[in-house]
Amino acid sequence: MQYADNIRISDSEREQVVGELGRHLTAGRLTIGEFDQRVAQVYRSTTQQQAHEVLRDLPSAPSAVATARPAAPTIRPARRLIPGHQRIEWLAWLAAGGINIVIWGIVSLATGVMIYPWPVWVIGPWGLVLLGRTLLGREGGCSRITGAPHDDRTRVAVSR
């Protein structure tokens, strides 16, 4: 139908054509240079016909799927189990704990007697709090939206 080909193209339809070009690029049908040229042509186009001209010498989606080899499994980046700020907290805990144990060991060696293991009072409570926050996913500190500290006392009651 002649009228249908001259319909103006929307941004989402342009993105669909660019996505199709991307699939042909990853399948090896296009070089990077050809891909760049065709994408530029799609973004310059004003009608659907002009945008679909870039696909004229490429197989359509159904036939491309029918002749395609099975896709290799995609490797997703490993998801961090612990957020970055908690990693820093755990490293600080480990460093402070290590320093306390070294000091305790030096004092024990210098006196010739194994003294009371006081570093457990530094390492233990701090470690338990960090462990609880890590396992429960509890976060304190700032509001996610404003960055302002959470404080129930600063809330203002709205009168009606």
C-alpha positions in Angstrom: 0.0 0.0 0.0 1.6 3.2 -1.2 0.1 5.4 1.6 1.4 3.1 4.4 5.0 3.4 3.2 5.0 7.2 3.5 3.8 7.3 7.1 6.1 9.4 9.3 8.3 7.3 11.6 8.4 7.6 15.4 11.4 7.5 17.6 10.5 4.0 19.0 10.1 2.7 15.4 13.6 4.1 14.6 14.9 2.3 17.7 13.4 -1.0 16.5 15.1 -0.6 13.1 18.4 0.2 14.8 17.9 -2.9 17.1 17.4 -5.0 14.0 20.6 -3.6 12.5 22.4 -4.4 15.8 21.3 -8.1 15.4 22.7 -8.2 11.9 25.9 -6.6 13.1 26.3 -9.3 15.8 25.5 -12.0 13.3 28.4 -10.8 11.1 26.3 -9.5 8.2 27.4 -5.9 8.7 30.7 -4.3 9.4 31.0 -1.6 12.0 31.4 1.0 9.3 28.2 -0.2 7.5 26.4 -0.3 10.7 27.3 3.3 11.6 26.2 4.5 8.2 22.9 2.7 8.3 22.1 3.9 11.8 22.8 7.5 10.7 20.5 7.0 7.8 17.8 5.6 10.1 18.0 8.6 12.4 17.9 11.0 9.4 14.8 9.3 7.9 11.3 10.9 8.2 9.2 8.0 6.9 9.0 4.3 7.6 10.0 3.5 4.0 13.2 5.5 4.3 14.1 3.9 7.6 13.4 0.3 6.3 15.6 0.9 3.2 18.6 0.1 5.4 17.3 -3.4 5.8 16.7 -4.0 2.1 19.7 -6.4 1.5 19.4 -8.2 4.9 17.2 -11.2 5.6 14.0 -10.5 7.5 13.7 -11.6 11.2 11.8 -14.9 10.6 14.2 -16.2 8.0 17.2 -15.0 10.0 15.9 -16.9 13.0 15.2 -20.0 10.9 18.8 -20.2 9.5 20.6 -18.9 12.5 22.9 -21.2 14.5 22.1 -21.7 18.2 23.2 -18.7 20.2 26.1 -19.1 22.5 25.1 -18.8 26.1 25.4 -15.2 27.3 27.8 -14.6 30.1 26.4 -12.1 32.5 28.7 -10.2 34.8 28.8 -11.5 38.3 26.4 -9.8 40.5 28.1 -8.3 43.6 26.9 -10.0 46.7 28.0 -7.2 48.9 27.6 -3.5 47.9 30.7 -1.4 47.6 30.2 0.7 50.7 29.8 -2.5 52.8 33.0 -3.9 51.3 34.7 -0.8 52.5 33.2 -1.3 56.0 34.3 -4.9 56.1 37.8 -3.9 55.0 38.0 -1.3 57.7 36.8 -3.9 60.3 39.4 -6.3 59.1 42.2 -3.7 59.2 41.3 -2.4 62.7 40.9 -6.0 64.0 44.2 -7.0 62.5 46.0 -4.0 64.0 44.5 -4.8 67.5 45.5 -8.5 67.2 49.1 -7.5 66.2 49.3 -5.0 69.2 47.9 -7.7 71.5 50.5 -10.2 70.2 53.4 -7.8 70.5 52.4 -7.0 74.1 52.0 -10.7 75.0 55.5 -11.5 73.5 57.1 -8.5 75.2 55.8 -9.5 78.6 56.4 -13.1 78.1 52.9 -13.9 79.3 49.8 -14.4 77.1 47.6 -11.5 78.4 43.8 -11.4 78.3 42.6 -11.3 74.6 41.1 -7.9 74.7 40.8 -7.5 70.9 37.6 -9.6 71.0 35.9 -6.6 72.5 36.9 -4.5 69.5 36.4 -7.0 66.8 33.3 -8.9 68.2 30.6 -6.2 68.5 31.6 -4.3 65.4 31.7 -7.6 63.4 28.3 -8.7 64.7 26.8 -5.3 63.7 28.3 -5.5 60.2 27.2 -9.1 59.8 23.7 -8.3 60.8 23.5 -5.3 58.4 25.0 -7.4 55.6 22.7 -10.4 56.0 19.5 -8.3 56.6 20.3 -5.8 54.0 19.7 -3.0 56.5 21.2 0.4 55.6 21.3 3.4 57.8 22.5 6.9 57.2 21.1 9.0 54.4 17.9 9.2 52.5 18.1 7.7 49.1 16.2 10.7 47.5 17.6 13.8 49.2 20.8 12.6 50.8 19.6 14.1 54.1 20.1 12.1 57.3 17.2 10.2 58.7 15.9 11.6 61.9 12.4 11.2 63.2 12.7 14.3 65.4 13.1 16.5 62.3 9.8 15.6 60.8 7.3 18.4 60.8 3.6 17.6 61.5 1.3 18.8 58.9 -1.9 20.4 60.4 -5.1 19.9 58.6 
